[in-house]
Amino acid sequence: MPCQNAAQLAIDHINCRASCDEIGDRLRDIVKRETSEVPPRLLELIDKLAELERAPRSSRQSTK
């Protein structure tokens, strides 16, 4: 059904924010239920990132 007047569908900022928040809350609940464990490869990458952040700036630049 095509929209004949887009202004009729416009919602105010408060209702838009509330809708976005509700969608985010529901998605977080779904992801929490479906996610049981962090994949090992992701844990390796997180550890590598932490190592790189702890390294002195001069050694970080030489690895690029």
N, C-alpha and C positions, 0 to 999 in steps of 0.2 A: 504494500500500500504506500504509494508515494506521498511525501510530505508536501502539502500545499503551502504551509506557512512555517518556516523554520523557527520563527520567534515563538510559536506556540509550544515548541519542544524545549526551549531553553529553560534551564533550571538555574537557580541562584547559587552563589558560591557555597553557602552553608550546606545546602542539600547535595551539591556535587561532592564536597569534602566528606560528608557523611557516607555517601555511596562508596566513594573510594576507600574510606576506612573500613567499611563493612566487607568489601571485596577482599581487601588485604587481610583482615582477620580470618576470614573463611579460608583463604589460600594458605595462611600460616598453619591453621588447624589441619588441613589436608596434608600439607608437606610433613608436618610432625608425625602424623600417623603413618605415612608411607615411607619415611626415611628412618631406617633402623640403625644404620652404620655408615660411617664415612668411608668411601672407597680407599684402599691402601695407596693407590697412585696419587690421589688428592692429598693425603697426609704427607707423602714424600715431597710433593710440590710446596706445601705449606712450610715444611721444615726447611727446604732449600731457600724459600723466600726469607725466612727468619734468619738463616745463616748470612744471606746477602745483606740484609739490613744491619746485622751486627758487624760486618766486615768494615775495615777502615775505608774511607772514601777513595783513596788512591788505588787500592786493590780492586774495588768495584769498577773503576773506570778502565782498568787494564783487562777486565774479563769481557768487555762489550765488543 
